[in-house]
């Protein structure tokens, strides 16, 4: 044994074995440490994307709001990034020009020892000029929610216009700017409500734009169904002896009647009786108006009626009437009859709800009546009775010339085409027309 221990080869082999044992021991320890430190992969979802560009003058579309970021590397670094998320995902468009562009999504403040993948990594964007336009708000209400025999007579929006900012292509696609209100079924009272403004294209798709202000106030005026009808004066009673009633005329030719739609639509006129039994001279009578059966109220309670009368002069009782002695040189004087002394009576006829025609408006535009709201006026015609009695509403055409109308509100004068042998007047000589792009 001593000899074996003294042998050089024995010592060499023993040293080799010890060296191999030491090598495998150290390698095993390194593998354990490496597995303990290790590598890891982490997917972080919905990371916001920042965009760098001239936001004051440009609009950018096509960039996602968020992306998914995958990092791979040493476990300790992955865990740190996941916990702190002190990094930025961004798209830099400051050097790009207008139009469609393909750009890469970048990152910063992530350790270089980590592998980074962004999904999506590349996006197609559109860079456009930013513009702002002032547009009128169109009110909208569901009239099916109104109570029976009630209608919307007026809708006011405050402010009436809003400023819309967006890409030029989006602004050009705007077809409607609406403010809608709704309520419970059976509405029968005027109300005011705030509502959001919606910007839509011709297919009624909502457009992504900036609206200032985003809300407007809408005042909806609701009234019972009504219609204007002419006032018809009818004599009642017998005039006194020697009194001739030449004409009756009212200072108000029409009156608005409220009530059930079926009753209101059947009314042709409101008959007002004028008592002439006590008339002794031309006078003005103030008469109370009474609502007929089925009519809930009238737009006015009374009217003034002008009674034109002729009174014959009477010979004083007991006075002598000189005898007439006609001579050849002096023919008898012919005394005109009372009929010849009376001036011809002028007649009048009232046509209600006569439509106004808009002429000369370009096909690129459309028009809406603001005042009167339905584009209807009352036309009063005066002339000789035999002429007036033959006239119908169709004999007159009301129109406005919109060939020079501008976009927005336009004040216009109404013209009338009709027979030249009669005179006429309108309930209003001017109207307000809203002109918009079709």
C-alpha distance (Angstrom), angle and dihedral (degrees) to the residues before:
residue distance angle dihedral
X1 . . .
X2 3.77 . .
X3 3.75 89.2 .
X4 3.82 90.1 51.6
X5 3.78 91.5 50.5
X6 3.75 89.8 50.0
X7 3.82 91.8 51.9
X8 3.85 112.3 107.0
X9 3.80 92.4 -144.7
X10 3.76 91.9 55.2
X11 3.78 90.3 53.9
X12 3.80 91.5 46.7
X13 3.80 93.6 51.2
X14 3.80 91.5 45.8
X15 3.80 91.4 51.3
X16 3.80 90.6 49.0
X17 3.78 91.9 52.4
X18 3.78 91.7 48.1
X19 3.79 90.9 49.6
X20 3.81 91.6 50.6
X21 3.80 91.0 48.5
X22 3.79 91.0 50.5
X23 3.86 91.4 49.0
X24 3.77 94.5 53.0
X25 3.78 91.6 45.4
X26 3.84 92.4 53.8
X27 3.84 92.9 44.5
X28 3.77 91.3 52.1
X29 3.80 90.1 51.6
X30 3.86 91.6 50.2
X31 3.80 91.4 49.7
X32 3.79 90.3 51.4
X33 3.83 91.1 50.5
X34 3.79 92.1 46.4
X35 3.77 91.9 50.8
X36 3.78 88.9 48.1
X37 3.84 92.8 53.7
X38 3.85 93.9 34.1
X39 3.83 132.6 152.2
X40 3.77 127.2 -85.0
X41 3.82 141.1 -168.9
X42 3.79 122.5 -142.2
X43 3.86 129.5 -175.6
X44 3.79 114.0 -155.7
X45 3.80 111.9 -166.7
X46 3.82 132.8 -155.8
X47 3.79 96.9 18.7
X48 3.84 108.5 172.8
X49 3.80 118.6 -116.0
X50 3.78 120.8 -136.8
X51 3.80 119.9 -150.7
X52 3.79 123.9 -152.7
X53 3.84 114.0 -156.5
X54 3.83 143.3 112.1
X55 3.80 96.4 -69.5
X56 3.81 92.2 176.9
X57 3.81 95.4 64.0
X58 3.81 106.1 16.3
X59 3.81 139.2 60.2
X60 3.81 121.6 -152.2
X61 3.79 126.1 -160.4
X62 3.81 133.6 177.4
X63 3.79 99.3 51.3
X64 3.83 114.5 120.2
X65 3.76 117.6 -124.7
X66 3.80 92.1 -131.7
X67 3.82 139.4 14.3
X68 3.83 136.9 -166.8
X69 3.83 116.6 -109.4
X70 3.82 122.5 -159.5
X71 3.83 119.1 -165.1
X72 3.80 125.9 -171.9
X73 3.82 129.7 -173.3
X74 3.78 144.0 77.0
X75 3.77 112.5 3.7
X76 3.79 95.5 -124.9
X77 3.83 93.0 52.2
X78 3.81 92.4 45.5
X79 3.78 91.2 51.0
X80 3.82 91.1 49.0
X81 3.82 93.6 51.3
X82 3.79 91.3 46.0
X83 3.81 92.2 51.6
X84 3.81 99.5 41.9
X85 3.81 101.8 29.8
X86 3.77 86.5 -165.8
X87 3.78 93.8 160.3
X88 3.82 136.8 96.3
X89 3.79 131.5 -130.6
X90 3.81 110.5 -159.4
X91 3.78 150.0 160.1
X92 3.80 117.4 -141.4
X93 3.82 112.5 -153.5
X94 3.78 99.3 160.6
X95 3.79 93.4 109.7
X96 3.81 96.6 43.5
X97 3.81 126.0 99.8
X98 3.81 130.8 -135.2
X99 3.79 117.9 -69.5
X100 3.80 137.2 43.9
X101 3.81 115.6 -21.6
X102 3.81 137.0 177.4
X103 3.80 110.3 -140.2
X104 3.78 137.3 176.3
X105 3.80 122.5 -122.3
X106 3.80 109.0 -127.3
X107 3.80 137.8 -164.1
X108 3.79 137.2 -151.5
X109 3.82 138.8 -172.9
X110 3.83 93.9 36.5
X111 3.83 117.1 127.7
X112 3.79 114.0 -98.3
X113 3.81 88.4 -133.6
X114 3.80 89.4 68.6
X115 3.77 126.7 80.1
X116 3.84 111.6 -131.8
X117 3.81 128.7 -159.1
X118 3.84 122.2 -179.7
X119 3.78 122.3 -160.3
X120 2.98 111.2 -126.1
X121 3.79 96.4 21.6
X122 3.81 96.8 178.1
X123 3.82 128.9 35.7
X124 3.80 136.9 -176.3
X125 3.79 111.8 -126.2
X126 3.80 135.4 -176.3
X127 3.80 119.0 -142.2
X128 3.82 114.4 -160.4
X129 3.77 139.8 170.7
X130 3.81 115.1 -94.6
X131 3.82 115.8 -129.0
X132 3.82 135.3 175.9
X133 3.81 126.5 -146.4
X134 3.80 133.3 -177.5
X135 3.81 110.1 -131.0
X136 3.80 132.1 -177.4
X137 3.81 115.6 -116.3
X138 3.80 115.6 -124.2
X139 3.83 112.0 -144.9
X140 3.79 119.1 -138.3
X141 3.81 131.7 -171.2
X142 3.78 133.2 170.3
X143 3.80 102.3 -118.7
X144 3.80 91.1 -170.8
X145 3.81 86.8 79.0
X146 3.83 91.8 63.4
X147 3.78 122.2 104.8
X148 3.77 117.0 -101.0
X149 3.81 113.7 -77.8
X150 3.83 92.1 14.6
X151 3.79 124.5 115.3
X152 3.81 139.2 -176.2
X153 3.80 107.3 -107.4
X154 3.80 99.0 176.2
X155 3.80 140.7 6.9
X156 3.80 120.9 -166.0
X157 3.80 124.7 -169.7
X158 3.80 121.8 -159.4
X159 2.96 113.6 -133.6
X160 3.78 94.1 22.5
X161 3.82 93.4 -159.4
X162 3.81 135.3 41.6
X163 3.80 134.1 -163.4
X164 3.80 114.4 -117.0
X165 3.82 119.7 -163.4
X166 3.78 125.3 -171.2
X167 3.78 147.6 103.9
X168 3.79 115.0 -36.0
X169 3.81 92.5 -117.4
X170 3.81 90.4 52.0
X171 3.80 93.4 48.2
X172 3.82 89.9 49.9
X173 3.82 89.7 52.8
X174 3.82 94.0 57.1
X175 3.81 110.7 119.5
X176 3.81 102.5 159.3
X177 3.80 136.2 25.1
X178 3.78 104.8 -170.9
X179 3.77 139.2 178.0
X180 3.80 112.4 -165.4
X181 3.77 130.3 -169.6
X182 3.76 129.4 -171.9
X183 3.77 135.5 -177.3
X184 3.74 144.2 167.5
X185 3.76 121.2 -51.4
X186 3.79 115.2 -91.8
X187 3.81 100.2 42.1
X188 3.81 112.3 173.6
X189 3.82 104.7 155.3
X190 3.79 135.5 75.3
X191 3.83 113.0 -101.9
X192 3.81 141.6 177.7
X193 3.79 122.3 -143.3
X194 3.82 139.2 167.3
X195 3.78 116.3 -122.0
X196 3.82 138.0 174.3
X197 3.78 121.4 -106.3
X198 3.82 118.3 -120.1
X199 3.80 124.6 -157.0
X200 3.82 114.3 -156.2
X201 3.79 139.3 175.7
X202 3.81 124.1 -132.6
X203 3.84 90.5 -82.7
X204 3.82 88.8 53.4
X205 3.80 92.3 -110.9
X206 3.79 114.7 151.3
X207 3.80 113.3 -110.8
X208 3.79 124.0 -142.6
X209 3.80 105.4 -122.0
X210 3.78 139.9 129.5
X211 3.83 113.7 -103.0
X212 3.80 124.9 -162.6
X213 2.96 112.8 -138.8
X214 3.80 100.0 17.7
X215 3.83 92.3 -162.8
X216 3.80 132.0 45.6
X217 3.80 133.5 -171.8
X218 3.80 116.7 -115.1
X219 3.81 123.2 -162.0
X220 3.80 112.2 -165.4
X221 3.81 116.6 -165.2
X222 3.81 111.5 -152.5
X223 3.80 121.5 -171.8
X224 3.75 137.7 167.0
X225 3.79 114.1 -88.9
X226 3.81 110.8 -80.4
X227 3.77 143.8 169.0
X228 3.78 136.6 -171.9
X229 3.79 114.9 -112.8
X230 3.81 129.1 -178.8
X231 3.80 120.6 -102.8
X232 3.79 112.4 -119.7
X233 3.81 115.9 -158.0
X234 3.79 116.1 -149.2
X235 3.82 125.6 -171.6
X236 3.77 116.1 -124.6
X237 3.79 123.9 -169.3
X238 3.81 132.5 11.9
X239 3.79 121.9 -71.4
X240 3.80 118.3 -119.7
X241 3.78 120.3 -97.0
X242 3.77 111.4 -78.5
X243 3.84 92.9 18.7
X244 3.80 119.7 111.7
X245 3.83 119.6 -168.9
X246 3.78 106.7 -141.9
X247 3.80 101.7 179.7
X248 3.79 146.7 -20.7
X249 3.79 122.1 -142.7
X250 3.81 132.7 171.0
X251 3.78 126.7 -143.7
X252 3.83 87.5 -136.1
X253 3.78 114.3 51.9
X254 3.81 98.1 -174.2
X255 3.79 138.6 29.1
X256 3.79 131.2 -163.1
X257 3.78 114.8 -123.2
X258 3.82 124.4 -158.4
X259 3.77 128.0 -157.6
X260 3.78 144.9 80.2
X261 3.77 112.3 -4.8
X262 3.81 93.2 -127.5
X263 3.82 92.4 53.7
X264 3.80 96.2 41.8
X265 3.80 93.7 49.4
X266 3.80 91.4 52.7
X267 3.81 93.9 54.6
X268 3.80 112.9 102.0
X269 3.82 96.0 178.3
X270 3.79 143.8 -16.8
X271 3.80 108.2 -108.9
X272 3.82 114.6 -143.9
X273 3.83 119.3 -170.5
X274 3.80 116.3 -139.3
X275 3.82 115.2 -160.4
X276 3.81 107.7 -139.6
X277 3.81 97.6 170.1
X278 3.80 93.2 97.3
X279 3.81 98.2 39.8
X280 3.83 111.1 125.8
X281 3.82 98.1 163.4
X282 3.78 141.4 -2.2
X283 3.79 107.5 -57.3
X284 3.79 147.2 156.6
X285 3.80 117.9 -112.7
X286 3.79 125.1 -163.2
X287 3.80 109.0 -145.6
X288 3.78 129.9 -170.1
X289 3.80 116.3 -127.4
X290 3.80 118.0 -134.3
X291 3.79 123.0 -157.9
X292 3.82 112.3 -122.8
X293 3.79 121.3 -128.0
X294 3.79 112.0 -67.6
X295 3.83 93.1 23.1
X296 3.79 114.0 108.6
X297 3.82 98.6 -164.3
X298 3.81 146.3 -16.4
X299 3.79 128.4 -129.0
X300 3.85 90.1 -119.2
X301 3.79 135.3 25.0
X302 3.81 100.4 -146.3
X303 3.79 144.4 13.8
X304 3.79 136.3 -160.3
X305 3.81 118.0 -120.5
X306 3.80 123.0 -160.1
X307 3.80 110.9 -144.1
X308 3.81 112.4 -161.8
X309 3.83 110.9 -160.9
X310 3.84 138.7 171.0
X311 3.81 118.5 -146.6
X312 3.84 119.7 -160.0
X313 3.81 116.4 -132.6
X314 3.81 113.6 -114.7
X315 3.88 125.1 -141.2
X316 3.82 110.3 -118.6
X317 3.77 112.5 -105.3
X318 3.89 112.2 -100.1
X319 3.81 95.2 17.4
X320 3.79 117.3 133.8
X321 3.74 119.3 -119.1
X322 3.82 109.9 -143.0
X323 3.78 114.8 -122.6
X324 3.75 115.9 -113.6
X325 3.81 114.4 -123.9
X326 3.73 107.7 -174.5
X327 3.80 117.5 -158.2
X328 3.74 132.1 -164.2
X329 3.80 91.5 -110.9
X330 3.83 94.5 48.5
X331 3.77 115.7 47.3
X332 3.77 116.8 -153.4
X333 3.81 114.4 -88.3
X334 3.81 113.7 -115.7
X335 3.77 111.6 -131.6
X336 3.79 112.6 -144.6
X337 3.75 115.8 -121.4
X338 3.79 121.1 -114.1
X339 3.82 88.7 -108.5
X340 3.80 91.6 58.6
X341 3.82 91.2 49.2
X342 3.80 92.5 54.5
X343 3.79 115.8 87.5
X344 3.81 117.1 -123.6
X345 3.82 111.9 -84.9
X346 3.83 115.4 -114.7
X347 3.80 115.9 -139.0
X348 3.78 128.6 -155.4
X349 3.78 137.3 -163.6
X350 3.80 127.8 -163.4
X351 3.80 122.5 -146.3
X352 3.80 114.2 -166.4
X353 3.81 128.7 -158.4
X354 3.79 96.3 17.4
X355 3.85 108.2 175.2
X356 3.81 122.5 -122.5
X357 3.80 117.1 -134.9
X358 3.83 120.0 -143.6
X359 3.80 110.3 -141.9
X360 3.79 132.5 -173.4
X361 3.84 97.9 18.8
X362 3.81 114.3 146.8
X363 3.81 118.2 -113.8
X364 3.82 88.0 -119.5
X365 3.80 89.8 69.7
X366 3.77 138.8 55.9
X367 3.80 128.1 -156.5
X368 3.79 136.2 -142.5
X369 3.79 127.2 -171.6
X370 3.80 114.0 -121.7
X371 3.80 97.3 173.2
X372 2.98 115.5 48.5
X373 3.81 88.5 25.1
X374 3.80 96.4 -144.9
X375 3.78 97.8 33.3
X376 3.81 94.0 -111.5
X377 3.82 128.4 131.7
X378 3.79 136.6 -178.3
X379 3.83 115.1 -114.9
X380 3.82 121.0 -159.0
X381 3.83 117.1 -163.2
X382 3.84 125.3 -164.9
X383 3.77 131.2 -172.1
X384 3.77 145.1 99.0
X385 3.81 113.1 -23.4
X386 3.81 94.0 -120.3
X387 3.83 89.5 55.3
X388 3.79 97.9 41.5
X389 3.80 94.0 49.9
X390 3.81 91.0 58.8
X391 3.82 96.0 52.3
X392 3.81 125.8 101.6
X393 3.80 132.7 -173.1
X394 3.80 89.6 -104.0
X395 3.83 90.2 64.0
X396 3.82 89.7 72.9
X397 3.82 130.3 63.3
X398 3.80 120.7 -163.8
X399 3.81 116.3 -162.0
X400 3.80 146.1 157.2
X401 3.81 127.1 -146.8
X402 3.83 107.5 -124.3
X403 3.81 97.0 170.7
X404 3.82 90.5 111.0
X405 3.79 97.1 36.1
X406 3.79 117.4 134.0
X407 3.78 128.7 -145.6
X408 3.81 108.7 -82.8
X409 3.80 130.1 26.2
X410 3.81 117.9 -8.1
X411 3.82 128.0 -171.4
X412 3.82 109.4 -145.7
X413 3.80 138.7 179.0
X414 3.80 118.3 -124.4
X415 3.80 117.8 -128.2
X416 3.81 125.1 -158.4
X417 3.78 129.4 -147.4
X418 3.81 112.6 -163.5
X419 3.81 146.2 116.3
X420 3.83 112.4 -40.8
X421 3.81 94.3 -144.3
X422 3.82 93.4 73.5
X423 3.81 136.8 56.0
X424 3.77 123.9 -127.3
X425 3.79 141.1 -175.9
X426 3.81 133.6 -166.1
X427 3.78 130.9 -136.0
X428 3.81 85.0 -124.1
X429 3.80 129.3 10.4
X430 3.81 94.3 -160.9
X431 3.79 132.4 52.8
X432 3.83 136.1 -172.3
X433 3.80 116.7 -127.3
X434 3.82 126.2 -169.6
X435 3.82 112.2 -146.6
X436 3.83 120.7 -164.1
X437 3.78 137.8 164.9
X438 3.79 112.8 -85.5
